[in-house]
Amino acid sequence: TFTVDDGQGGRDTETITIVVRADEPDGLGVHVGHASGRPGATAIAVEITVDAAAGIAGGDLTLHYQAAALQATQVRAGELALSGGITVIGNTATPGEVKISLAGALGLPAGSGTLVTLLFDINSEAVPGAYPLELTRAVLRNEQAQVIPLQPPVAGTFTVEDEVAVNRPPVLAAIGNQTVLEGASLQVILSAS
């Protein structure tokens, strides 16, 4: 159980299950990050990360978000794509959707990290709350254009904060259940607003 406490009597908790596996999970993990900001804020970054980049040479991703609260403005190559010479092209023309294409001549070396960074603006009339950032399509390919098996993508959350600073209890961003190989370390990133 994770608990956040604002020191003034406000608390939030989330209980998760951590599964320890003795064997490799089936497929590569793809995760959408978390972000927060106030209405009217601009250029807030959200990362899409992978936990085992070895072999990725291209692919297609589609992310859906709440257009009433957010507007995707830019798609940038993350450090993994940049270091591996993968070109990243994003399409933010459709409100509520970001389409991302990745293309490279060679597969990425082993490692984990940021594949793509998205920039969002928060609409000035956005209602405070937590909004899901969901990959509804995630296909990654190796340098022979073969599909790389993936685990179900892990969604992120974009939290639109109240404009006026009011003493409210903290809200812990969704963590979700986690899986780790036996003997391996597990990093759980916590954020609260």
C-alpha positions, 0 to 999 in steps of 0.5 A, a space after each residue: 500500500 502506498 500512502 501520500 500525506 500532505 502534512 495537514 491531515 489530507 491523505 490518499 492511498 493505493 494498494 497494488 499487487 506486485 507479482 514476482 515471476 521466475 520467468 521472462 514475461 511474454 513481450 516487451 513493456 510499453 508505458 505511458 507516463 503521468 503529468 499534471 498542470 493547471 488550466 492554460 498551461 502549455 508544453 507539458 511533457 508526457 513520455 512513452 517508455 519501453 522496458 526492453 528496447 533491444 531490436 526495436 527498429 520501427 512501429 506505430 503507436 496511437 494514443 487517445 486522450 480527452 480533447 475537452 481537457 487537453 490538446 497534443 501539440 508536438 511529438 518528439 523522439 525520446 533518448 532511445 529513438 535519438 540514440 538509435 537513429 530512429 525517426 519519429 513522426 507524429 500526427 496531432 491533427 485529430 483532437 483526442 488522438 496522437 498517431 506516431 510512426 517510428 522508422 529506423 534501419 537498425 534495431 535499438 541496442 539493449 536498454 530501457 527508457 524514453 522512446 517518444 515524448 509528447 507535449 500537451 497544452 491544457 485547455 483554459 476551460 479544462 475541468 480539474 480531474 484525472 484524465 487517462 492517456 491510453 495507447 489503443 494501438 501499439 505495434 513495434 517491429 524489428 529491422 526485418 519488419 517482424 512484429 515484436 511481442 508486447 505486453 498490454 500497454 500501461 496507460 498514463 494519467 494527466 491530472 488537471 489541477 485546480 486553478 486556485 490553490 486550495 488545501 485539498 487532500 493529495 490525490 495519488 496518481 494511478 500506479 497499477 499492479 506491477 510484475 518483476 522477475 525474481 531477483 530483479 529490482 522494481 522501480 515504482 514511480 509515485 506522483 500525487 497532486 
